[in-house]
Amino acid sequence: MITVSTHTSTQAFRAALLYFHQQPNAQHSQHQDCITYHSDGLLLVQAGKVLACGDYSRLQHLLTDDIPLTRFENKLLMPGFIDSHIHFPQTEMIASPAPDLLPWLENYTFPTEKRFADPAHAAEISEFFLDELLRNGTTTAMVYCTSHKEATNAFFEASHRRNLRMIAGKVLMDRNCPDYLQDTAESGARDSEALIQRWHGTGRQLYALTPRFAPTSTPDQLGRCSELAKTYTDVYIQSHVAESQAEVKWAAELFPNSRSYLDIYDQYGLLRPKAVYGHCIWLDETDRGRMHDTQSVAAHCPTSNLFLGSGLFDVAAAENSQMRYTLATDVGAGTSFSLLRTMDEAYKVARLQQHYLPALQLFYHCTAGAAEALGLAGQIGTLATGAEADFIVLDTHATPLLARRSSTANSLEELLFAVALLGDDRCIYATYAAGVCVHQRAE
């Protein structure tokens, strides 16, 4: 029985509603068992959480005169997007030219991150970065900060003020980087632990231990990271692995006793649930088996991989191994904050490898699928009762071309496919976090 509290403000939203229960795939043509869809739905939100979600005709009796009703005509309301790999300090250096990953880091990334020693600069970029996420319909992100403790504090403070569900961490680098970004195994562990104690579980903030990638951490630093992971078993882990062939070769030279690049992290106990590794392009069958067995997650970053020419993530191999994967923008190597643009590129990368990704599957990987991979199923990525009310309102007629294509769609799959292939930030009519409108598209 649904009880509407008279002591807490309740909001109602009427629109078409969509959310996912399990992963759709190319073999299931109808997907009825994978989704909940209401062409004329009602969403009730109370105290920042979903109170009820269903057909308007079934739930309209719950509406009273004191409950404000917002109606979104010809719009699709669905859970907010979840970006599982993104760098907030790289916001200003997006679209910087380079022939490969390693020179891109040296010539653009590291000099840009140097400025984050200034907490005021970190605070300014944090605000702009969060604005961009929300403008693109992203309500949760797994965020790399810099090696500066105060820059990480600045990001969390900005997110906490807005009551957003964010996961972030201070980058650990104690070698193979400029002196101005380098920490030590001891200082990196000390700063990380202080940040965990300050922010993990504060409001809606969550912490991720963040060694940038194995080549920029000594064995001592990875060992300290492993100790923290054992002490704080519910924190996240994020890093990069097997992004480019030059990087893979470098990692092999630095860690000659490891079977593979992924095995470096495995030897330090850094593969586990809530561990998310960006890219995972140059993995082999054994690596994918370890990802599956440890319930670690691959963040597939197609716009970044195409931009840097790193390679093509093998979706078919990931699915055959039952390895968990999500979609991510990887700004600033990624070329857009929009997960719609990311879906577009993910679809094309799969087709280049003779694999087909349905639109419903793409949207799943950015909502319920990402939530499950991050251990947040039922909290975010869904409109189910009790979930945090993070949702977006999609305008499927946001541009003249999209409007014309949407008007001829014969199914939900066709409609979502058009939005994924043709859409961008203009499709995000509104974004809500914990039931509060945090972005409204300018008319």
C-alpha positions as CSV (number, residue, x, y, z in Angstrom):
1,M,0.0,0.0,0.0
2,I,1.3,3.4,-1.0
3,T,1.0,6.1,1.7
4,V,1.5,9.7,0.8
5,S,2.9,11.6,3.8
6,T,1.2,14.8,4.8
7,H,4.4,16.0,6.6
8,T,6.8,15.7,3.7
9,S,6.5,17.5,0.4
10,T,5.4,15.2,-2.4
11,Q,5.9,15.9,-6.1
12,A,4.2,14.3,-9.0
13,F,5.4,14.0,-12.6
14,R,3.4,12.8,-15.6
15,A,5.2,11.6,-18.7
16,A,6.1,8.5,-20.5
17,L,8.2,6.5,-18.1
18,L,11.0,4.0,-18.8
19,Y,13.4,2.0,-16.6
20,F,15.2,-1.4,-16.7
21,H,15.1,-4.6,-14.7
22,Q,17.8,-6.6,-16.5
23,Q,20.0,-6.4,-19.5
24,P,18.3,-6.5,-22.9
25,N,20.2,-8.1,-25.8
26,A,20.0,-8.6,-29.5
27,Q,18.3,-12.0,-29.1
28,H,15.3,-10.7,-27.2
29,S,13.2,-8.7,-29.7
30,Q,10.4,-7.6,-27.4
31,H,12.3,-7.0,-24.1
32,Q,9.0,-7.0,-22.0
33,D,10.8,-8.9,-19.2
34,C,13.7,-6.4,-19.2
35,I,12.0,-3.0,-18.9
36,T,9.1,-1.2,-17.4
37,Y,7.5,1.2,-19.8
38,H,4.4,3.4,-19.3
39,S,3.3,5.5,-22.3
40,D,1.3,7.6,-19.9
41,G,2.9,7.3,-16.5
42,L,3.0,9.0,-13.1
43,L,6.0,9.3,-10.9
44,L,5.6,10.3,-7.3
45,V,8.6,11.6,-5.4
46,Q,8.8,12.1,-1.6
47,A,11.7,13.2,0.5
48,G,14.1,12.8,-2.5
49,K,13.1,9.2,-3.2
50,V,10.6,7.4,-5.5
51,L,7.3,6.8,-3.8
52,A,5.5,5.2,-6.7
53,C,5.9,4.8,-10.4
54,G,3.2,3.4,-12.8
55,D,0.4,4.0,-15.2
56,Y,-1.3,7.4,-14.6
57,S,-4.7,5.8,-14.7
58,R,-3.7,3.4,-11.8
59,L,-2.0,6.0,-9.6
60,Q,-3.9,9.2,-10.2
61,H,-6.1,8.6,-7.1
62,L,-3.0,9.3,-5.0
63,L,-3.0,12.9,-6.3
64,T,-4.4,15.5,-3.9
65,D,-4.8,19.3,-4.3
66,D,-1.6,20.0,-2.4
67,I,0.6,17.8,-4.5
68,P,2.2,19.8,-7.4
69,L,1.9,17.9,-10.7
70,T,4.4,18.6,-13.5
71,R,3.4,17.3,-16.9
72,F,6.0,16.7,-19.6
73,E,4.1,16.5,-22.9
74,N,5.7,14.3,-25.5
75,K,8.7,13.6,-23.3
76,L,10.3,10.4,-21.9
77,L,11.2,10.4,-18.2
78,M,13.9,7.8,-17.2
79,P,16.7,7.4,-14.7
80,G,19.6,9.8,-14.9
81,F,22.7,8.6,-16.7
82,I,25.7,7.1,-14.9
83,D,29.2,7.9,-16.2
84,S,31.7,5.3,-14.8
85,H,35.0,7.0,-15.9
86,I,35.6,10.7,-16.3
87,H,38.4,13.3,-15.2
88,F,37.1,16.6,-13.8
89,P,40.5,18.4,-14.1
90,Q,40.6,17.7,-17.8
91,T,37.5,19.7,-18.6
92,E,39.4,22.7,-20.1
93,M,41.8,20.5,-22.1
94,I,39.1,18.5,-24.0
95,A,39.9,18.2,-27.7
96,S,43.7,18.7,-27.3
97,P,45.6,17.1,-30.2
98,A,48.2,14.4,-29.7
99,P,49.4,11.3,-31.7
100,D,49.0,8.9,-28.8
101,L,48.0,8.5,-25.1
102,L,51.5,9.0,-23.6
103,P,52.4,12.2,-25.4
104,W,48.9,13.5,-24.7
105,L,49.4,13.0,-21.0
106,E,52.8,14.7,-21.1
107,N,51.9,17.7,-23.3
108,Y,48.4,18.5,-22.1
109,T,47.1,16.5,-19.1
110,F,49.9,17.0,-16.6
111,P,50.4,20.7,-17.3
112,T,46.6,21.2,-17.0
113,E,46.5,19.3,-13.7
114,K,49.3,21.4,-12.3
115,R,46.8,24.3,-11.8
116,F,44.8,22.3,-9.4
117,A,47.3,23.0,-6.6
118,D,45.2,26.2,-6.3
119,P,42.0,25.2,-4.4
120,A,40.1,28.2,-5.9
121,H,40.8,27.0,-9.4
122,A,39.7,23.5,-8.4
123,A,36.5,24.8,-6.9
124,E,35.7,26.8,-10.1
125,I,36.3,23.9,-12.4
126,S,34.3,21.6,-10.1
127,E,31.2,23.8,-10.5
128,F,31.6,24.0,-14.3
129,F,32.2,20.3,-14.5
130,L,29.1,19.5,-12.5
131,D,27.0,21.9,-14.6
132,E,28.1,20.1,-17.7
133,L,27.3,16.7,-16.3
134,L,23.8,17.8,-15.3
135,R,23.3,19.5,-18.6
136,N,24.0,16.2,-20.3
137,G,21.7,14.2,-18.1
138,T,24.5,12.6,-16.0
139,T,23.4,12.4,-12.3
140,T,26.2,10.1,-11.1
141,A,29.8,9.9,-12.2
142,M,33.0,8.0,-11.2
143,V,35.5,10.9,-11.1
144,Y,39.2,11.2,-11.2
145,C,40.5,14.2,-9.4
146,T,44.2,15.2,-9.3
147,S,47.0,14.3,-7.0
148,H,46.1,17.3,-4.9
149,K,44.2,16.5,-1.7
150,E,42.6,20.0,-1.6
151,A,41.4,19.7,-5.2
152,T,39.6,16.5,-4.3
153,N,38.1,18.2,-1.3
154,A,36.9,21.0,-3.5
155,F,35.2,18.6,-5.8
156,F,33.4,16.7,-3.0
157,E,32.3,20.0,-1.4
158,A,30.8,21.2,-4.7
159,S,29.0,17.8,-5.2
160,H,27.8,17.7,-1.5
161,R,26.3,21.2,-1.7
162,R,24.2,20.1,-4.7
163,N,23.3,16.7,-3.0
164,L,24.5,14.7,-6.0
165,R,25.5,11.0,-5.9
166,M,29.2,11.1,-6.9
167,I,32.1,8.7,-6.6
168,A,35.6,10.3,-6.7
169,G,39.2,10.0,-5.5
170,K,42.6,11.7,-5.3
171,V,44.9,10.4,-8.0
172,L,48.0,8.5,-6.7
173,M,51.2,9.0,-8.6
174,D,54.7,8.6,-7.1
175,R,56.8,8.1,-10.2
176,N,57.0,8.7,-14.0
177,C,55.2,12.1,-13.7
178,P,56.2,15.7,-13.2
179,D,57.5,16.6,-9.8
180,Y,54.7,19.1,-9.3
181,L,52.1,16.2,-9.4
182,Q,54.1,13.6,-7.7
183,D,53.2,12.3,-4.2
184,T,54.8,9.5,-2.3
185,A,53.5,6.1,-1.3
186,E,53.2,7.3,2.3
187,S,51.7,10.7,1.5
188,G,49.3,9.3,-1.1
189,A,48.0,6.7,1.4
190,R,47.7,9.2,4.2
191,D,45.8,11.7,2.1
192,S,43.5,9.0,0.7
193,E,42.7,7.7,4.1
194,A,41.9,11.2,5.4
195,L,39.6,11.8,2.3
196,I,37.9,8.4,2.9
197,Q,37.1,9.3,6.5
198,R,35.9,12.8,5.5
199,W,33.8,12.0,2.5
200,H,32.9,8.3,2.0
201,G,29.3,8.1,3.0
202,T,29.0,11.8,3.8
203,G,25.6,12.7,2.3
204,R,25.6,11.1,-1.1
205,Q,29.4,11.1,-1.6
206,L,31.5,7.9,-2.1
207,Y,35.2,7.5,-2.3
208,A,37.4,5.7,-4.8
209,L,41.0,4.7,-4.3
210,T,42.6,6.1,-7.5
211,P,46.1,5.0,-8.7
212,R,46.2,6.7,-12.0
213,F,47.6,3.7,-13.8
214,A,50.3,1.1,-12.8
215,P,53.2,2.8,-14.6
216,T,52.9,5.9,-12.4
217,S,52.8,4.0,-9.2
218,T,55.7,2.2,-7.5
219,P,55.1,-1.3,-6.1
220,D,55.2,0.4,-2.7
221,Q,52.4,2.7,-3.6
222,L,50.3,-0.1,-5.1
223,G,50.9,-2.1,-1.9
224,R,49.7,0.9,0.3
225,C,46.6,1.1,-1.9
226,S,46.0,-2.6,-1.4
227,E,46.2,-2.1,2.4
228,L,43.7,0.6,2.3
229,A,41.4,-1.5,0.1
230,K,41.5,-4.3,2.7
231,T,40.9,-1.8,5.5
232,Y,38.0,0.0,3.8
233,T,36.3,-2.8,2.1
234,D,33.3,-0.8,0.9
235,V,35.2,1.9,-1.0
236,Y,35.7,1.9,-4.7
237,I,38.8,1.4,-6.7
238,Q,39.4,3.0,-10.1
239,S,42.3,3.0,-12.5
240,H,43.3,2.5,-16.1
241,V,44.4,-0.7,-17.8
242,A,45.4,-1.8,-21.3
243,E,44.4,1.4,-23.0
244,S,47.1,1.6,-25.7
245,Q,49.7,-0.8,-27.0
246,A,52.5,1.5,-26.0
247,E,51.2,1.7,-22.5
248,V,50.9,-2.1,-22.3
249,K,54.5,-2.4,-23.4
250,W,55.6,0.2,-20.8
251,A,53.7,-1.6,-18.0
252,A,55.3,-4.9,-19.0
253,E,58.8,-3.3,-18.7
254,L,58.1,-1.9,-15.3
255,F,56.4,-5.1,-13.9
256,P,58.3,-7.9,-15.6
257,N,57.0,-10.5,-13.2
258,S,53.3,-9.9,-14.1
259,R,51.6,-12.2,-16.6
260,S,49.7,-9.2,-18.1
261,Y,48.9,-5.5,-17.4
262,L,45.7,-6.5,-15.6
263,D,47.7,-9.1,-13.6
264,I,49.6,-6.2,-12.0
265,Y,46.5,-5.0,-10.2
266,D,45.4,-8.6,-9.5
267,Q,48.7,-9.3,-7.7
268,Y,48.0,-6.4,-5.4
269,G,44.4,-7.5,-4.6
270,L,42.9,-4.6,-6.5
271,L,40.5,-6.6,-8.6
272,R,37.2,-7.0,-6.7
273,P,33.6,-5.8,-6.7
274,K,33.4,-2.0,-7.0
275,A,36.8,-1.9,-8.9
276,V,36.4,-0.1,-12.2
277,Y,39.1,-0.1,-14.8
278,G,39.0,2.2,-17.7
279,H,39.4,1.0,-21.3
280,C,40.4,-2.7,-21.1
281,I,41.0,-2.8,-24.8
282,W,44.1,-5.0,-24.9
283,L,43.0,-7.8,-22.6
284,D,43.2,-11.5,-23.4
285,E,40.8,-14.4,-22.6
286,T,42.6,-15.0,-19.2
287,D,42.3,-11.3,-18.3
288,R,38.6,-11.3,-19.1
289,G,38.1,-14.4,-17.0
290,R,39.8,-12.7,-14.0
291,M,37.6,-9.6,-14.5
292,H,34.5,-11.9,-14.4
293,D,35.7,-14.0,-11.5
294,T,36.5,-11.0,-9.3
295,Q,33.4,-9.0,-10.4
296,S,35.6,-6.1,-11.5
297,V,34.2,-3.7,-14.1
298,A,35.5,-2.5,-17.4
299,A,34.6,1.1,-18.3
300,H,34.2,1.2,-22.1
301,C,35.2,4.7,-23.4
302,P,34.6,4.7,-27.1
303,T,34.9,8.5,-27.9
304,S,38.2,8.5,-26.0
305,N,39.6,5.4,-27.7
306,L,38.7,6.7,-31.1
307,F,40.1,10.1,-30.4
308,L,43.5,8.8,-29.2
309,G,43.5,5.8,-31.7
310,S,44.0,3.5,-28.7
311,G,42.0,0.6,-30.2
312,L,38.5,-0.9,-30.2
313,F,36.9,-2.4,-27.1
314,D,35.7,-5.9,-27.9
315,V,32.1,-5.9,-26.7
316,A,31.4,-9.4,-28.0
317,A,34.4,-10.9,-26.1
318,A,33.3,-9.0,-23.0
319,E,29.8,-10.4,-23.3
320,N,31.0,-13.9,-24.1
321,S,33.2,-13.9,-21.0
322,Q,30.3,-12.4,-18.9
323,M,32.7,-9.7,-17.9
324,R,30.9,-6.6,-16.5
325,Y,31.2,-3.5,-18.5
326,T,29.7,0.0,-18.5
327,L,29.8,3.0,-20.9
328,A,31.8,6.1,-20.0
329,T,32.8,9.4,-21.5
330,D,36.4,9.7,-20.3
331,V,36.5,13.4,-20.7
332,G,39.0,15.0,-21.5
333,A,40.3,12.3,-23.9
334,G,36.6,11.6,-24.5
335,T,35.2,14.3,-26.8
336,S,31.8,14.8,-25.2
337,F,30.2,14.9,-21.8
338,S,27.1,13.4,-23.4
339,L,26.4,9.7,-22.8
340,L,24.1,9.9,-25.9
341,R,27.1,10.7,-28.0
342,T,29.0,7.9,-26.2
343,M,26.2,5.4,-27.1
344,D,26.5,6.5,-30.7
345,E,30.2,5.7,-30.8
346,A,29.8,2.5,-28.8
347,Y,27.3,1.3,-31.4
348,K,29.7,2.0,-34.2
349,V,32.7,0.4,-32.5
350,A,30.6,-2.7,-32.0
351,R,29.5,-2.7,-35.7
352,L,33.2,-2.4,-36.8
353,Q,33.7,-5.7,-35.1
354,Q,30.5,-7.3,-36.6
355,H,28.7,-7.1,-33.2
356,Y,25.2,-5.4,-32.8
357,L,24.2,-3.4,-29.8
358,P,20.5,-2.6,-29.5
359,A,19.5,0.8,-28.2
360,L,17.8,-0.6,-25.2
361,Q,21.1,-2.3,-24.2
362,L,23.0,1.0,-24.7
363,F,20.6,2.8,-22.4
364,Y,20.7,-0.1,-19.9
365,H,24.5,0.2,-19.6
366,C,24.2,3.9,-18.8
367,T,21.4,3.4,-16.1
368,A,20.5,0.2,-14.3
369,G,23.5,-1.7,-15.7
370,A,26.0,0.8,-14.4
371,A,24.2,1.0,-11.1
372,E,24.4,-2.8,-10.7
373,A,28.1,-2.8,-11.7
374,L,28.8,-0.1,-9.1
375,G,27.0,-1.9,-6.3
376,L,24.2,0.7,-6.3
377,A,21.4,-1.4,-7.8
378,G,18.1,-0.2,-6.4
379,Q,19.5,3.1,-5.2
380,I,20.2,4.8,-8.6
381,G,19.6,3.9,-12.2
382,T,16.0,3.0,-11.7
383,L,12.5,4.5,-11.0
384,A,11.5,1.6,-8.7
385,T,9.9,2.4,-5.4
386,G,12.5,3.5,-2.8
387,A,15.2,4.5,-5.3
388,E,16.9,7.9,-5.1
389,A,14.9,10.2,-7.3
390,D,17.7,11.0,-9.9
391,F,16.0,11.2,-13.3
392,I,16.1,13.0,-16.6
393,V,13.4,14.2,-19.0
394,L,14.4,13.3,-22.6
395,D,13.1,15.4,-25.4
396,T,12.8,13.0,-28.4
397,H,12.0,16.0,-30.6
398,A,14.9,18.2,-29.6
399,T,16.1,18.9,-33.1
400,P,14.2,19.1,-36.4
401,L,16.0,16.0,-37.7
402,L,15.4,14.0,-34.6
403,A,11.8,15.1,-34.4
404,R,11.2,13.9,-38.0
405,R,12.8,10.6,-37.3
406,S,11.1,10.1,-34.0
407,S,7.7,10.7,-35.5
408,T,8.2,7.7,-37.8
409,A,9.5,5.3,-35.1
410,N,7.4,2.1,-34.9
411,S,8.7,0.9,-31.6
412,L,10.4,2.0,-28.4
413,E,13.6,0.4,-29.7
414,E,13.5,2.5,-32.9
415,L,12.8,5.7,-30.9
416,L,15.7,5.1,-28.5
417,F,17.9,4.1,-31.4
418,A,17.2,7.5,-33.0
419,V,17.9,9.4,-29.8
420,A,21.2,7.5,-29.2
421,L,22.4,8.0,-32.8
422,L,21.2,11.5,-33.3
423,G,20.9,13.0,-29.8
424,D,23.1,15.2,-27.7
425,D,22.8,17.6,-24.7
426,R,19.8,19.3,-26.5
427,C,17.8,16.2,-25.8
428,I,18.1,16.7,-22.0
429,Y,15.0,18.8,-21.2
430,A,15.5,18.6,-17.5
431,T,17.6,16.8,-14.9
432,Y,16.6,16.0,-11.3
433,A,18.8,14.9,-8.4
434,A,17.1,13.6,-5.3
435,G,13.8,15.0,-6.6
436,V,15.2,18.5,-7.1
437,C,15.4,20.1,-10.6
438,V,19.2,20.8,-11.0
439,H,19.1,21.6,-14.8
440,Q,16.4,23.0,-17.0
441,R,17.1,23.4,-20.7
442,A,16.8,27.0,-21.9
443,E,13.8,27.4,-24.3
